[in-house]
């Protein structure tokens, strides 16, 4: 072995010389520094180099013969410089003894690489074997990204807000084209119907529908609102499923065109919520004395006039109660009594109050007391 220009025939001497060379090579090593391929000696005609660096358990060193990663010995710097000098040389000699085995491994690797090169050349100009899988993965990534963006933008489409009041609107079940309906599962169909109903009840959408006679002019507001409303933080999988369908431009155009037309027609067929009145003006009497004027409060008017009731109800409960009240006000006898100013009407409608003919009133001091 030759170390620092000195030829050494005995292992103990060669080992100690190599230890001194390692100590010198590692002097002043920084905490984040790494010294690569530091030449130390030659063994059997092959170069011996060292790589020295700071590891988790202290300074480490690897000794490599002939710059071959398969002929490397790694140990701590302490073991290398203060351990058995003869054992250090024997570790390196072990690599020389395995040269024939190493040669066979390299020849086999070369043969394997040549086969891979031949297969790669045969595939030149051929379509990518996993093209469909790649396209499907890209489409799903786009759908997931679109769903995330839509969910993040949900607050931009206010529903029944003070600045853009809305009245309850429900689309007819026949609005959806067969192309769309046949491509959806029952769950997807029900979810999509609910999201588009929510778009139709958005104040900004209703305001745009009333302001714009032309559906094409209405498209800018509606399309953005529908794209945003397709994001659902409670059902993200359904959002992704619909956005995957929207990746087909024909399917998306069919959905948006049909929904846009249905929402525009339905909203414009309802009273304009921006009129600002709690009670609609009486319509001309075209069907006889039995027809009563329609009464409808907006969600904002409910919150303003009966705040305690509004606070105790969800938005859907307020809509349902408003619709029930509207139907009640169409009853001819009730409408006539209200217009005549009958004070007894209010009493008859009190919860838990039942008027019974012939019953004498209880004494004031025992009101509400039960035996």
C-alpha positions as CSV (number, residue, x, y, z in Angstrom):
1,X,0.0,0.0,0.0
2,X,1.2,3.5,-0.8
3,X,0.3,6.4,1.6
4,X,1.5,10.0,1.0
5,X,4.2,8.7,-1.4
6,X,5.5,6.1,1.0
7,X,5.3,2.4,0.1
8,X,4.4,0.2,3.1
9,X,4.5,-3.6,3.0
10,X,3.1,-4.4,6.5
11,X,-0.6,-4.0,7.4
12,X,0.0,-2.3,10.8
13,X,2.3,0.3,9.3
14,X,0.0,0.9,6.4
15,X,-3.0,1.2,8.7
16,X,-1.3,3.7,11.0
17,X,-0.2,5.8,8.0
18,X,-3.8,5.7,6.6
19,X,-5.1,6.8,10.0
20,X,-2.7,9.8,10.1
21,X,-3.9,10.7,6.5
22,X,-7.5,10.6,7.6
23,X,-6.8,12.8,10.7
24,X,-5.2,15.4,8.5
25,X,-8.0,15.2,5.9
26,X,-10.7,15.8,8.5
27,X,-8.9,18.7,10.3
28,X,-11.1,21.8,10.6
29,X,-14.3,20.2,9.2
30,X,-17.3,22.5,9.5
31,X,-20.6,21.4,11.1
32,X,-22.3,21.4,7.7
33,X,-19.3,20.7,5.5
34,X,-18.7,17.6,3.5
35,X,-15.4,16.7,1.8
36,X,-15.7,14.4,-1.1
37,X,-13.2,12.0,-2.8
38,X,-10.2,13.1,-0.8
39,X,-7.2,11.0,-2.2
40,X,-5.5,9.1,0.6
41,X,-3.6,6.1,-0.8
42,X,-3.4,3.4,-3.4
43,X,-4.0,-0.3,-2.7
44,X,-3.1,-3.0,-5.3
45,X,-2.9,-0.3,-8.0
46,X,-6.4,1.1,-7.1
47,X,-7.0,4.6,-5.7
48,X,-8.4,4.8,-2.2
49,X,-10.4,8.0,-1.6
50,X,-12.3,9.3,1.4
51,X,-15.6,11.2,1.9
52,X,-15.9,12.9,5.3
53,X,-19.0,14.6,6.7
54,X,-20.9,15.4,9.9
55,X,-23.7,12.8,10.6
56,X,-26.3,12.4,13.3
57,X,-23.9,10.5,15.5
58,X,-20.8,12.5,14.8
59,X,-18.2,12.7,12.0
60,X,-18.4,9.9,9.5
61,X,-16.1,8.7,6.9
62,X,-16.4,6.4,3.9
63,X,-13.4,4.8,2.2
64,X,-13.9,3.9,-1.5
65,X,-11.7,1.8,-3.7
66,X,-11.4,2.8,-7.4
67,X,-14.3,5.3,-7.0
68,X,-16.7,2.3,-7.1
69,X,-19.7,2.8,-4.9
70,X,-20.0,-1.0,-4.6
71,X,-16.5,-1.1,-3.0
72,X,-17.1,1.3,-0.1
73,X,-16.5,0.9,3.7
74,X,-18.3,3.4,6.0
75,X,-17.5,4.0,9.7
76,X,-17.1,6.7,12.2
77,X,-14.0,8.9,12.1
78,X,-13.2,7.9,15.6
79,X,-13.2,4.2,14.8
80,X,-11.2,4.9,11.6
81,X,-8.5,6.9,13.3
82,X,-8.3,5.4,16.7
83,X,-9.4,1.8,16.1
84,X,-7.6,-1.3,14.9
85,X,-5.1,-0.1,12.2
86,X,-4.7,-3.6,10.8
87,X,-8.4,-4.2,10.7
88,X,-8.8,-1.0,8.6
89,X,-6.5,-2.3,6.0
90,X,-8.2,-5.7,6.0
91,X,-11.5,-4.1,5.2
92,X,-10.1,-2.5,2.1
93,X,-8.4,-5.7,1.1
94,X,-11.8,-7.5,1.3
95,X,-13.0,-5.3,-1.6
96,X,-10.0,-6.3,-3.7
97,X,-10.7,-10.0,-3.0
98,X,-14.3,-9.5,-4.2
99,X,-13.2,-7.8,-7.5
100,X,-14.2,-10.8,-9.6
101,X,-17.6,-10.9,-8.0
102,X,-17.9,-7.2,-8.5
103,X,-16.9,-7.6,-12.2
104,X,-19.6,-10.2,-12.8
105,X,-22.2,-7.8,-11.2
106,X,-21.1,-5.0,-13.5
107,X,-21.2,-7.1,-16.6
108,X,-24.7,-8.3,-15.7
109,X,-25.8,-4.7,-15.1
110,X,-24.4,-3.7,-18.5
111,X,-26.4,-6.4,-20.2
112,X,-29.5,-5.4,-18.4
113,X,-29.1,-1.8,-19.4
114,X,-28.5,-2.8,-23.1
115,X,-31.9,-4.6,-23.0
116,X,-33.6,-1.6,-21.6
117,X,-32.1,0.5,-24.4
118,X,-33.3,-1.9,-27.0
119,X,-36.9,-1.8,-25.6
120,X,-36.8,2.0,-25.4
121,X,-35.7,2.2,-29.0
122,X,-38.5,-0.2,-30.0
123,X,-41.1,2.1,-28.3
124,X,-39.9,5.2,-30.1
125,X,-42.8,6.7,-32.1
126,X,-45.3,4.5,-30.3
127,X,-48.2,6.0,-28.3
128,X,-47.8,6.2,-24.6
129,X,-49.1,2.9,-23.2
130,X,-50.7,4.6,-20.2
131,X,-52.1,7.5,-22.0
132,X,-55.8,7.0,-20.9
133,X,-54.7,6.7,-17.3
134,X,-52.7,9.9,-17.6
135,X,-55.6,11.8,-19.1
136,X,-58.0,10.5,-16.4
137,X,-55.6,11.5,-13.7
138,X,-55.2,15.0,-15.2
139,X,-59.0,15.4,-15.5
140,X,-59.5,14.4,-11.9
141,X,-56.8,16.8,-10.7
142,X,-58.5,19.6,-12.7
143,X,-61.9,18.7,-11.2
144,X,-60.5,18.6,-7.6
145,X,-58.8,22.0,-8.2
146,X,-62.0,23.5,-9.6
147,X,-64.1,22.2,-6.7
148,X,-61.6,23.7,-4.2
149,X,-61.7,27.1,-6.0
150,X,-65.5,27.0,-6.1
151,X,-65.8,26.2,-2.4
152,X,-63.3,29.1,-1.6
153,X,-65.5,31.5,-3.7
154,X,-68.9,30.5,-2.2
155,X,-69.2,33.8,-0.2
156,X,-69.2,35.8,-3.5
157,X,-72.8,34.6,-4.3
158,X,-75.0,35.9,-1.5
159,X,-78.3,34.3,-0.9
160,X,-81.1,36.5,0.4
161,X,-78.9,39.3,1.6
162,X,-79.9,42.8,2.6
163,X,-78.3,44.3,-0.6
164,X,-79.9,41.8,-2.9
165,X,-83.1,40.4,-1.5
166,X,-84.5,37.2,-3.0
167,X,-87.9,35.4,-2.9
168,X,-88.3,31.6,-2.8
169,X,-88.0,30.1,-6.2
170,X,-88.3,26.4,-7.2
171,X,-87.5,25.2,-10.7
172,X,-89.8,22.9,-12.5
173,X,-88.4,19.3,-12.7
174,X,-88.5,19.3,-16.5
175,X,-85.7,21.8,-17.0
176,X,-82.9,19.2,-17.1
177,X,-82.1,17.9,-20.6
178,X,-82.1,14.1,-21.1
179,X,-78.4,14.2,-22.0
180,X,-77.6,15.5,-18.5
181,X,-80.2,13.4,-16.6
182,X,-79.1,10.1,-18.2
183,X,-75.4,10.7,-17.4
184,X,-76.0,11.2,-13.6
185,X,-76.6,8.8,-10.7
186,X,-79.6,9.4,-8.5
187,X,-77.4,11.0,-5.9
188,X,-75.7,13.3,-8.4
189,X,-79.0,14.2,-9.9
190,X,-80.6,15.2,-6.6
191,X,-77.5,17.1,-5.5
192,X,-77.3,19.0,-8.8
193,X,-81.0,20.0,-8.6
194,X,-80.4,21.3,-5.1
195,X,-77.4,23.4,-6.0
196,X,-79.2,25.0,-9.0
197,X,-82.2,25.7,-6.8
198,X,-79.8,27.5,-4.5
199,X,-78.5,29.5,-7.5
200,X,-82.0,30.5,-8.4
201,X,-82.6,31.8,-4.9
202,X,-79.4,33.9,-4.8
203,X,-80.2,37.5,-4.5
204,X,-77.5,38.6,-7.1
205,X,-78.9,36.2,-9.6
206,X,-82.5,37.2,-9.1
207,X,-81.5,40.9,-9.4
208,X,-79.7,40.2,-12.7
209,X,-82.6,38.2,-14.1
210,X,-85.1,41.0,-13.3
211,X,-82.8,43.6,-14.7
212,X,-81.9,41.8,-18.0
213,X,-84.6,40.7,-20.5
214,X,-82.0,39.0,-22.7
215,X,-80.8,35.6,-21.4
216,X,-77.4,36.2,-23.1
217,X,-76.8,39.3,-21.1
218,X,-77.9,37.4,-18.0
219,X,-75.3,34.7,-18.7
220,X,-72.3,36.4,-17.2
221,X,-73.9,36.7,-13.8
222,X,-75.5,33.3,-13.9
223,X,-72.6,31.3,-15.2
224,X,-70.2,32.6,-12.5
225,X,-72.8,32.0,-9.8
226,X,-73.5,28.4,-11.0
227,X,-69.7,27.6,-11.3
228,X,-69.2,28.8,-7.7
229,X,-72.3,27.1,-6.4
230,X,-71.1,23.7,-7.7
231,X,-68.6,23.9,-4.9
232,X,-70.0,22.2,-1.8
233,X,-67.9,21.9,1.4
234,X,-70.3,19.3,2.8
235,X,-70.3,17.1,-0.3
236,X,-66.9,17.6,-1.9
237,X,-67.0,14.2,-3.7
238,X,-70.2,15.2,-5.5
239,X,-68.6,18.6,-6.5
240,X,-65.7,16.7,-8.0
241,X,-68.0,14.3,-9.8
242,X,-69.9,17.2,-11.5
243,X,-66.8,19.1,-12.3
244,X,-65.5,15.9,-14.0
245,X,-68.6,15.9,-16.1
246,X,-68.0,19.6,-16.9
247,X,-64.7,18.7,-18.4
248,X,-66.7,17.6,-21.5
249,X,-67.5,21.0,-23.1
250,X,-70.7,19.7,-24.8
251,X,-72.0,18.4,-21.5
252,X,-71.2,21.6,-19.7
253,X,-72.8,23.8,-22.4
254,X,-75.9,21.7,-22.2
255,X,-76.1,22.0,-18.4
256,X,-75.4,25.7,-18.3
257,X,-77.7,26.7,-21.2
258,X,-80.7,24.7,-19.8
259,X,-80.2,25.9,-16.2
260,X,-79.7,29.5,-17.3
261,X,-82.9,29.6,-19.3
262,X,-84.9,27.9,-16.6
263,X,-83.7,30.1,-13.8
264,X,-84.2,33.3,-15.9
265,X,-87.7,32.3,-16.9
266,X,-88.7,31.2,-13.3
267,X,-87.3,34.3,-11.6
268,X,-88.9,36.7,-14.0
269,X,-92.2,35.0,-13.5
270,X,-92.1,36.0,-9.8
271,X,-92.7,39.5,-8.3
272,X,-89.6,41.6,-8.4
273,X,-88.0,41.4,-4.8
274,X,-86.5,44.9,-5.2
275,X,-90.0,46.5,-5.1
276,X,-89.5,47.0,-1.3
277,X,-93.1,46.4,-0.2
278,X,-94.3,43.9,2.3
279,X,-97.6,43.4,0.6
280,X,-98.1,43.2,-3.1
281,X,-100.5,45.5,-4.7
282,X,-104.0,43.9,-5.3
283,X,-104.2,42.4,-8.7
284,X,-107.2,43.2,-11.0
285,X,-110.1,41.0,-10.2
286,X,-110.2,38.6,-13.1
287,X,-111.5,35.4,-11.5
288,X,-114.4,36.6,-9.4
289,X,-114.8,37.7,-5.7
290,X,-113.2,34.5,-4.4
291,X,-109.6,35.5,-5.5
292,X,-107.6,37.2,-2.7
293,X,-104.5,39.4,-3.1
294,X,-101.2,37.6,-2.7
295,X,-99.2,38.5,0.4
296,X,-95.4,37.7,0.5
297,X,-92.7,38.9,2.9
298,X,-89.0,38.9,1.8
299,X,-86.5,37.1,4.1
300,X,-85.1,40.6,5.1
301,X,-88.6,41.9,6.0
302,X,-89.1,38.8,8.2
303,X,-85.9,39.6,10.1
304,X,-86.8,43.3,10.4
305,X,-90.4,42.9,11.5
306,X,-90.2,39.8,13.6
307,X,-86.6,39.5,14.7
308,X,-87.3,37.1,17.6
309,X,-89.1,34.7,15.2
310,X,-86.4,35.1,12.5
311,X,-83.6,34.4,15.1
312,X,-85.3,31.1,16.2
313,X,-85.6,29.8,12.6
314,X,-83.2,28.7,9.9
315,X,-83.4,30.2,6.5
316,X,-85.2,27.2,5.1
317,X,-87.7,27.2,7.9
318,X,-88.4,31.0,7.3
319,X,-89.0,30.2,3.6
320,X,-91.4,27.4,4.4
321,X,-93.3,29.5,7.0
322,X,-93.6,32.4,4.5
323,X,-94.9,30.1,1.8
324,X,-97.5,28.6,4.3
325,X,-98.6,32.1,5.3
326,X,-99.0,33.1,1.7
327,X,-101.2,30.1,1.0
328,X,-103.2,30.9,4.1
329,X,-103.8,34.5,2.9
330,X,-105.4,33.2,-0.3
331,X,-108.3,31.7,1.6
332,X,-111.4,33.9,0.6
333,X,-113.1,33.8,4.0
334,X,-109.8,34.7,5.9
335,X,-108.9,37.4,3.5
336,X,-112.4,38.9,3.7
337,X,-112.3,38.9,7.5
338,X,-108.9,40.6,7.5
339,X,-110.0,43.3,5.1
340,X,-113.2,43.9,7.2
341,X,-111.0,44.5,10.2
342,X,-112.4,41.7,12.4
343,X,-110.5,41.9,15.7
344,X,-111.6,38.3,16.5
345,X,-109.5,37.0,13.7
346,X,-106.2,37.5,15.6
347,X,-107.7,35.7,18.7
348,X,-108.8,32.8,16.6
349,X,-105.3,32.3,15.3
350,X,-103.5,32.4,18.7
351,X,-101.7,29.0,19.4
352,X,-103.6,26.9,21.9
353,X,-106.7,29.2,21.9
354,X,-110.0,27.5,20.9
355,X,-113.3,29.3,21.0
356,X,-116.2,27.1,22.1
357,X,-119.8,28.2,22.0
358,X,-121.5,28.3,25.4
359,X,-118.3,28.1,27.5
360,X,-118.2,30.6,30.3
361,X,-114.9,32.4,30.8
362,X,-112.8,31.5,33.9
363,X,-112.3,33.9,36.7
364,X,-109.3,36.2,36.2
365,X,-107.6,34.9,39.3
366,X,-107.7,31.3,38.1
367,X,-106.6,31.9,34.6
368,X,-104.4,29.1,33.3
369,X,-104.6,27.1,36.5
370,X,-105.3,23.4,36.3
371,X,-106.5,21.0,39.0
